[in-house]
Amino acid sequence: MNAEGGRWRFFRHEAGRAAGPPPYAYVALFVLCLAVGQWSMNTFGATVLWPANAVLLAAVLQLHRRPAVAVMAACAAINLIGNMVRGGPVVMMFTNVALNMTQVAVAVLLARRFCGAALDMRRPWRLFRFAVFAAAPAVLLSTLLAGGVAILVNWKVPGTLGFRMHHLFDMEVLAMMIVTPSLLLLARNHRFRDDAQATLTEAAALLALVGGVSLWVFSQSSAPIMFAIFPPFILLAFRLCPPTTAGAVVMVAAIGGVATLSGHGPIVLTRLTHDPVLDALPTVMRQMNVFHLFLLCVVGTALPITTLSTERRRLVERLKARTHAALSARQRAEAAYAVKGRFLAMMSHEMRTPLTGITGYADLLSRRPCMDEEGLRQVDAVRHCGETMLRLVEDLLEVSRGGAEVTPKASDVRQMIEEAVAPSREWAVIKGLEFALTISPEAEGQVMIDARRLRQSVHHLVNNAVKFTGRGGVTVVVDRIADGLSIVVSDTGCGMDEHTRAGVFGLFEQGDATTSRAHEGAGVGLALAKNHISCLGGVVVVESTQWGGSTFTLTIPAPVVEEVEGEESVPLHSRRTRILIVDDHPANRDLLRIMLQAADCETAEAADGQQALAVLGVQPFDLVLMDVRMPVMDGIAATRAIRALDAPLRDVPVLAVTAEAMPEDAARCIAAGMDGHLAKPVTQAKLYAAIEAVFDAVAERQVDAQAA
């Protein structure tokens, strides 16, 4: 059921909120309307409005079933008693009551059907629906029936019947358009407590202004200046809420009606044409049509304006509330994102720290000549499990971290691809698969690209191919396309059906998600690969058939950059280097010391940044391996303190060796003055390569400084 319309029902739903005056107040108001109307007819021979039925209509629309039935019965009885007191034909006494009840009943049904169950008159469209689809048809029906009854009773058509029917229709329609919406709005006054812009003082002043102008207009009979009422009335409608405006309409109708009936005001200036039939009617009744037209203009102007302005203020307040809620939600989201960032940084650090010991010591053990074949196999298994755990941790952290930042730099294609496929190549050898890597001569060289994202993308594609291949082999072909690279990863594995292929890049999607599946993994690798490729501006497509293997084709922009010739770096083992190891974990310091001693390096150790500064003040070093997250003084603060020292201490190279492995972590280390970043866990080969890169960068800066 929509808000604008309802079913054909008569009584209000019992679940509706009880509001407005009690039932006896409607009965009392009904009696008052009958008394005033009868007094007006007796005194002036005419009446301005006939609001009794409008009051009863408001009561039935507002009250629940039992009180509504009681009010209708009481009003019908009062109406009948009034007719008996007034006198007249008995048939007309009962007919008048029946016509009034019929009018109200029809109006109730139409209002429920076309104006909605809530009967909310706060919008102009609903007021229009009530007037056109409920009030006017109900009054028209009762007026036509009344005319028919008059004809049947008199057995002839009186000359004034048409005019009287028109007058009756105008009186009762206007009464329903003014009184019924006003009572409904007043009954729901609790909804408008915060809608008025004006203060109580301003509201009182506006009501006094409208009342004063109305008294001035209708107290004189020399000029047709009814238009003077509209400016203050429009101002009142803009500033006050609908119930108050509706009350002002009733006030103007009362002032103008009393003045007109008593022979005062602009209405008496109406010039009437001579009509032998109508001349027998009271003059004020013939002039009343003009006053009815004036009231219709007042209602059609004031109520739509006040409802529109109120709705606008309500929408503005709602917009402000939603804006405030959105800003609060954004602040909460930013706070949650910051918490998430801290959580990811902590988890990355805490997970990588033990993995450093596992993979690092396994790497050292694998290099010991005393290990027999079975021992080497077991150590390789430990190292493989540690690397698998590390990759899973990195994948999950990458998924949680998100982010679309891309940091392109000049990178060597062969080095990137070799590093990307190295773990999968070893796994393929263990599984007895053939593994072929082909890089065309055109694709060789350096390109501008985010090497980290490309390495991870290729690694996940190749790792997926090896995982799902039991026989045959895996082929990786790298070729140059127009201003980019094409990387094709093919396997002879189980392949995929159409359903699996459609969701292959979904997060945590797996071809077999049961607990008895044959392949391990969390289902994040291909989703990460697709995300990295999209961030790099590339596309990846898959071709596969069930039991016929799969082919992933990656095309990605990678502009070629000119290679810079540099001096050949001196191998690490030929240097007599003194290296300070700064780490709060004794196992990590021991691991790094063993790796460096294998390269004939002299080492010293410090457990935090403060100890590192003390050691640097005693003896010089060629390099500092600096952890970041440490007690007392962390690596960032220690590096900044080193760079604040006097030369030559401030020029010592600093390499971050840390479990904080996010790209922003590396950028933070470089911004603090470090010369490189090496993420844990550390192997001997990675450590040597990182140290060589730092020495090469420092030497290049020295050459540039001398040339300048």
Buried (B, 14 or more C-beta within 10 A) or exposed (E): EEEBBBEEEEBBEEEBEEEBBEBEBBBEBBBEBBEBBBEBBEEBEBBBBBBBBBBBBBBBBBBBEEBBBBBBEBBBEBBBBBBEEEEEEEEBBEBBBBBBBBBBBBBBBBBBBBBBBBBBBBBBEBBBBBBEBBBBBBBBBBBEBBBEBBEEEEEEEEEBBEBBBEBBBBBBBBBBBBBBBBBBBBBBBEBBEEBBEBEEEBBEBBBEBBBEBBBEBBEEBEEEBBEBBBEBBBBBBBBBBBBBBBBBBBBBBBBBBBBBBEEBBBBBEBEEEEEEEBEEBEBBBBBBBBBBEBBBBBBBBBBBBBBBBBBEBBEEEEEEEEEEEEEEEEEEEEEEEEEBBEEBBEBBBEBBBBBBBBBBBBBBBBEEEEBEEEEBEBBBEBBBEBBBBBBBBBBBBBBEBEEEEBEBEBBBBBEBBBBBBEBBBBBBEEBEBEBEBEBEEEBBBBBEBBBBBBBBBBBBBBBBBBBBBEEEBBBBBBBBEEEBBBBBBBBBBBBBEEEBBEBBBEBEBBBEEEEEEEEEBEBBBBBBBBBBBBBBEBEBEBBBEEEEBBBBBBBBBBEBBEEEEEEEEEEBEEBEBBBBBBBBBEBBBBBBBBBBEBBEBBBBBBBBBBBBBEBBEEEEBBBBBBBBBBEEBBBBBBBBBBBEBEEEBEEBBBBBBBBBBBBEBBEBBEEBBBBBBBBBBBBBEBBBEBBBBBBBEBBEEEEEEEEE
